[in-house]
Amino acid sequence: MIGAIIGDVVGSFYEGKIKKAKSKNFELFTPYSICTDDTIMTIAVGQALVNTYQEKEISIIQKELIKEMQRLGKIYPYSRYGKQFSHWLREENPKPYNSFGNGSGMRVSSVAWLYDNLEDVNKYAEITASVSHNHPEGIKGACAIASAIYLASQKKSKDEIKKYIEEKFEYILKPISQVVEEESNYGTSSQITIPVAIQAFLEGKDFEDVLRTALFAGGDTDTIACMACSIAEIYYEIPDNLLKFAYSRMDLPLKKPLKNILMLIKEKNRLNDNLKKVFALLKNENI
């Protein structure tokens, strides 16, 4: 989850600005880097799943997802939401609108930390997508990202993760250099951006390199980096400067639910070293 937030914060400065980059030598720490809808909705989804963790009735979970997403959406009303989703956040009784945008994949990472097997991870990923992004591609994108995170948590190799994603979801995972050359990464649909995010993880040599590779791909950089880094945080140690930089961009309405999510992950004995560092930062602030 902190990987998703780091990717969002660092990628926010470059969204829509990178086209056919010549190198990965990007400035990662800018005064203009912010938490966008990716972070806000990631935390909203995680809090909703914590609130309903023992609940079996899908409709009740969906109602809680809507409640938490709208609650944080009201606190952060101008956070780069898509037009349709922005309207959805303000509706009294919002309905799914058949979206295949990457919003379902960007917010799903907590699912892979909270559930115990691949079947449940896919089940709850679909539930989190279904409240708004109920198009088959929107659901597929959420399941693909959540599955990749879960498989990484189970110590599967990158080759095994790649094979599963290609066979289960029928994504074509092109080399990032080919994506850049073909300029095929300009859009916000799941079918365009989610394969790119997964490929950025597969190509990266460490956490920072995954982040830089996601930025290098261009296009919707905050969301691509969010998704790529949500997988990478399982595989790699996150540099302290990146972790603390993203943490500094969060305020109390985001930190409180983040702690609630981490407390449940801790109860399940799943905090890795990266999340332990975040938990320590939260405790130091008495949050």
Backbone hydrogen bonds, N-H to C=O, Kabsch-Sander energy under -0.5 kcal/mol:
donor,donor_aa,acceptor,acceptor_aa,energy
5,I,1,M,-1.8
6,I,2,I,-2.6
7,G,3,G,-2.6
8,D,4,A,-2.1
9,V,5,I,-2.8
10,V,6,I,-2.7
11,G,7,G,-2.2
12,S,8,D,-1.6
13,F,9,V,-0.6
13,F,10,V,-0.7
14,Y,11,G,-0.8
15,E,11,G,-0.7
15,E,12,S,-0.6
16,G,219,G,-2.4
17,K,14,Y,-2.6
18,I,14,Y,-0.8
19,K,17,K,-0.6
21,A,216,F,-0.5
26,F,24,K,-2.4
28,L,26,F,-0.6
30,T,28,L,-0.7
33,S,30,T,-1.4
34,I,9,V,-0.5
37,D,79,S,-1.8
39,T,36,T,-0.5
40,I,36,T,-2.0
41,M,37,D,-2.7
42,T,38,D,-1.8
43,I,39,T,-2.3
44,A,40,I,-2.1
45,V,41,M,-2.5
46,G,42,T,-2.1
47,Q,43,I,-2.6
48,A,44,A,-2.2
49,L,45,V,-2.2
50,V,46,G,-2.0
51,N,47,Q,-2.5
52,T,48,A,-1.2
53,Y,50,V,-1.4
55,E,52,T,-1.8
58,I,56,K,-0.6
60,I,57,E,-0.6
61,I,57,E,-1.7
62,Q,58,I,-2.7
63,K,59,S,-2.0
64,E,60,I,-2.0
65,L,61,I,-2.4
66,I,62,Q,-2.4
67,K,63,K,-2.4
68,E,64,E,-2.6
69,M,65,L,-2.5
70,Q,66,I,-2.6
71,R,67,K,-2.3
72,L,68,E,-2.3
73,G,69,M,-1.9
74,K,70,Q,-2.0
75,I,71,R,-1.2
76,Y,72,L,-2.3
86,S,82,G,-2.9
87,H,83,K,-1.8
88,W,84,Q,-2.3
89,L,85,F,-2.4
90,R,86,S,-0.8
90,R,87,H,-0.8
91,E,87,H,-0.8
91,E,88,W,-0.8
97,Y,132,S,-1.8
99,S,132,S,-1.1
102,N,188,T,-2.4
104,S,101,G,-0.9
106,M,102,N,-2.1
107,R,103,G,-1.0
108,V,105,G,-0.7
111,V,108,V,-1.9
112,A,108,V,-0.5
112,A,109,S,-0.9
113,W,109,S,-0.7
113,W,110,S,-0.7
114,L,110,S,-1.6
115,Y,111,V,-1.7
121,V,117,N,-2.4
122,N,118,L,-2.3
123,K,119,E,-2.1
124,Y,120,D,-3.0
125,A,121,V,-2.0
126,E,122,N,-2.1
127,I,123,K,-1.8
128,T,124,Y,-2.4
129,A,125,A,-1.8
130,S,126,E,-2.4
131,V,127,I,-0.7
132,S,129,A,-1.8
133,H,129,A,-2.0
134,N,132,S,-1.2
135,H,99,S,-1.1
138,G,135,H,-0.6
139,I,135,H,-2.4
140,K,136,P,-2.5
141,G,137,E,-2.2
142,A,138,G,-1.7
143,C,139,I,-2.4
144,A,140,K,-2.5
145,I,141,G,-2.1
146,A,142,A,-2.4
147,S,143,C,-2.5
148,A,144,A,-2.3
149,I,145,I,-2.2
150,Y,146,A,-2.5
151,L,147,S,-3.0
152,A,148,A,-2.1
153,S,149,I,-2.1
154,Q,150,Y,-1.2
155,K,152,A,-1.6
156,K,151,L,-2.2
161,I,157,S,-2.4
162,K,158,K,-2.8
163,K,159,D,-2.4
164,Y,160,E,-2.2
165,I,161,I,-2.6
166,E,162,K,-2.6
167,E,163,K,-2.3
168,K,164,Y,-3.2
169,F,165,I,-1.9
170,E,166,E,-0.7
171,Y,165,I,-0.9
173,L,171,Y,-0.7
174,K,172,I,-1.1
178,Q,175,P,-0.6
179,V,175,P,-2.0
180,V,176,I,-2.6
181,E,177,S,-2.2
182,E,178,Q,-2.6
183,E,179,V,-0.8
183,E,180,V,-0.6
184,S,179,V,-1.8
187,G,185,N,-0.9
190,S,100,F,-3.3
193,T,189,S,-2.4
194,I,190,S,-2.1
196,V,192,I,-0.7
197,A,193,T,-2.4
198,I,194,I,-2.3
199,Q,195,P,-2.4
200,A,196,V,-2.4
201,F,197,A,-1.7
202,L,198,I,-2.3
203,E,199,Q,-2.3
204,G,200,A,-1.6
210,V,206,D,-2.3
211,L,207,F,-2.2
212,R,208,E,-2.7
213,T,209,D,-2.5
214,A,210,V,-2.3
215,L,211,L,-2.1
216,F,212,R,-2.6
217,A,213,T,-1.4
218,G,214,A,-0.5
218,G,215,L,-1.5
219,G,18,I,-1.3
220,D,185,N,-0.5
221,T,219,G,-2.3
222,D,11,G,-0.5
224,I,220,D,-2.5
225,A,221,T,-2.7
226,C,222,D,-2.1
227,M,223,T,-2.4
228,A,224,I,-2.7
229,C,225,A,-2.8
230,S,226,C,-1.3
231,I,227,M,-0.9
231,I,228,A,-0.7
232,A,228,A,-2.0
233,E,229,C,-1.9
234,I,231,I,-1.5
235,Y,231,I,-0.9
236,Y,232,A,-2.6
243,L,239,P,-2.2
244,K,240,D,-2.9
245,F,241,N,-1.7
246,A,242,L,-2.3
247,Y,243,L,-2.3
248,S,244,K,-2.0
249,R,245,F,-0.6
249,R,246,A,-1.1
250,M,247,Y,-1.6
254,L,251,D,-1.8
255,K,251,D,-2.2
256,K,252,L,-2.5
258,L,254,L,-1.7
259,K,255,K,-2.4
260,N,256,K,-1.8
261,I,257,P,-2.3
262,L,258,L,-2.5
263,M,259,K,-2.4
264,L,260,N,-1.5
265,I,261,I,-2.2
266,K,262,L,-2.6
267,E,263,M,-2.2
268,K,264,L,-1.6
269,N,266,K,-2.1
270,R,265,I,-2.3
276,K,272,N,-2.3
277,K,273,D,-1.6
278,V,274,N,-1.5
279,F,275,L,-2.7
280,A,276,K,-2.1
281,L,277,K,-2.0
282,L,278,V,-2.3
283,K,279,F,-2.3
284,N,280,A,-2.3
285,E,281,L,-1.0
286,N,283,K,-1.7
287,I,282,L,-2.3
